[in-house]
Amino acid sequence: MNKAIVFACSHRRGGNSDRAARLLAQGITEAGGEAEVLYVRNREIMHCLACGYCDKANKVQGQRRCVLGAKDEAWDLFQHFFSSPCILFASPVYFYHLPSRFKTWIDRGQQYWQARLDKEPWIASLPKRTAHAVLVAGQPSGDKLFEGARLTIKYFVQNFNMDLADPLVFRGIDDRNDLKGQETFEAQVVELGKQAWASSS
Ligand SMILES: Cc1cc2nc3c(=O)[nH]c(=O)nc-3n(C[C@H](O)[C@H](O)[C@H](O)COP(=O)(O)O)c2cc1C
């Protein structure tokens, strides 16, 4: 599948990061690519049970190591990491971190962390890619405002052989429509979409 995937990670429909996700997709399209925006809030995702099932490498190999299997939509989202050349995230900061639905999905990625540790070839041989993120936060200041979110996404995508580029961040963006119409901010997001696609293809 030669298509970029943009994960929109807010719980708020029609807010700032939804807008950023659409602008990223616009940039990708303008650069000649194809993009799909997936809304994580609309997906049913169960919590990691910390049951240790995915540790049992000799018994459980392959891309679906999780005891929860296909009981929810976590795998539907993960499979894009195995097929897309260009992965992007648009997310708000919640309590210096990521929205809980997104984090719940990330925790389910523990099965891939374990598979990499076990040097399973299907994950070790994934192509090297760069993932991108746009992060928005309501507060206008705070040195480490984006640090929790950045580190978590960084180590999440590393499981799939992706490096996270420095996220594009916006501070003081709080009300639902704060990003919309801020032309310089919007242009930066579109530009990131263009560059992400250009460098992936
Ligand atoms: C539960 C919750 C926690 C939040 N925590 C923070 C925070 O720690 N720092 C901050 O700057 N903004 C925080 N915000 C504000 C959001 O980051 C801000 O409103 C953002 O624009 C929301 O993006 P969205 O429109 O894409 O949902 C929080 C918002 C919510 C709902």
The ligand as an SDF file (V2000), in Angstrom:
LIG
                    3D

 31 33  0  0  0  0  0  0  0  0999 V2000
   -7.7690   16.0630   29.4650 C   0  0  0  0  0  0  0  0  0  0  0  0
   -6.9900   17.2260   28.9250 C   0  0  0  0  0  0  0  0  0  0  0  0
   -5.7250   17.4590   29.3920 C   0  0  0  0  0  0  0  0  0  0  0  0
   -4.9690   18.5150   28.8920 C   0  0  0  0  0  0  0  0  0  0  0  0
   -3.7050   18.7110   29.3520 N   0  0  0  0  0  0  0  0  0  0  0  0
   -2.9560   19.7180   28.8600 C   0  0  0  0  0  0  0  0  0  0  0  0
   -1.6120   19.9190   29.3080 C   0  0  0  0  0  0  0  0  0  0  0  0
   -1.0700   19.1920   30.1330 O   0  0  0  0  0  0  0  0  0  0  0  0
   -0.9080   20.9570   28.7930 N   0  0  0  0  0  0  0  0  0  0  0  0
   -1.4570   21.8010   27.8620 C   0  0  0  0  0  0  0  0  0  0  0  0
   -0.7840   22.7180   27.4100 O   0  0  0  0  0  0  0  0  0  0  0  0
   -2.7180   21.6130   27.3920 N   0  0  0  0  0  0  0  0  0  0  0  0
   -3.4800   20.5910   27.8740 C   0  0  0  0  0  0  0  0  0  0  0  0
   -4.7530   20.3970   27.4040 N   0  0  0  0  0  0  0  0  0  0  0  0
   -5.2780   21.2920   26.3530 C   0  0  0  0  0  0  0  0  0  0  0  0
   -5.1850   20.6840   24.9420 C   0  0  0  0  0  0  0  0  0  0  0  0
   -3.8660   20.2740   24.6440 O   0  0  0  0  0  0  0  0  0  0  0  0
   -5.6280   21.7410   23.9220 C   0  0  0  0  0  0  0  0  0  0  0  0
   -6.9540   22.1520   24.1950 O   0  0  0  0  0  0  0  0  0  0  0  0
   -5.5440   21.2480   22.4960 C   0  0  0  0  0  0  0  0  0  0  0  0
   -5.7260   22.3240   21.6190 O   0  0  0  0  0  0  0  0  0  0  0  0
   -6.5900   20.1970   22.2080 C   0  0  0  0  0  0  0  0  0  0  0  0
   -6.4310   19.7520   20.8820 O   0  0  0  0  0  0  0  0  0  0  0  0
   -7.6570   19.1460   20.0510 P   0  0  0  0  0  0  0  0  0  0  0  0
   -8.5290   20.3220   19.6710 O   0  0  0  0  0  0  0  0  0  0  0  0
   -7.0220   18.4960   18.8950 O   0  0  0  0  0  0  0  0  0  0  0  0
   -8.3600   18.1940   20.9430 O   0  0  0  0  0  0  0  0  0  0  0  0
   -5.5270   19.3520   27.8930 C   0  0  0  0  0  0  0  0  0  0  0  0
   -6.8190   19.1110   27.4190 C   0  0  0  0  0  0  0  0  0  0  0  0
   -7.5460   18.0530   27.9250 C   0  0  0  0  0  0  0  0  0  0  0  0
   -8.9340   17.7960   27.3900 C   0  0  0  0  0  0  0  0  0  0  0  0
  1  2  1  0
  2  3  1  0
  2 30  2  0
  3  4  2  0
  4  5  1  0
  4 28  1  0
  5  6  2  0
  6  7  1  0
  6 13  1  0
  7  8  2  0
  7  9  1  0
  9 10  1  0
 10 11  2  0
 10 12  1  0
 12 13  2  0
 13 14  1  0
 14 15  1  0
 14 28  1  0
 15 16  1  0
 16 17  1  0
 16 18  1  0
 18 19  1  0
 18 20  1  0
 20 21  1  0
 20 22  1  0
 22 23  1  0
 23 24  1  0
 24 25  2  0
 24 26  1  0
 24 27  1  0
 28 29  2  0
 29 30  1  0
 30 31  1  0
M  END
$$$$
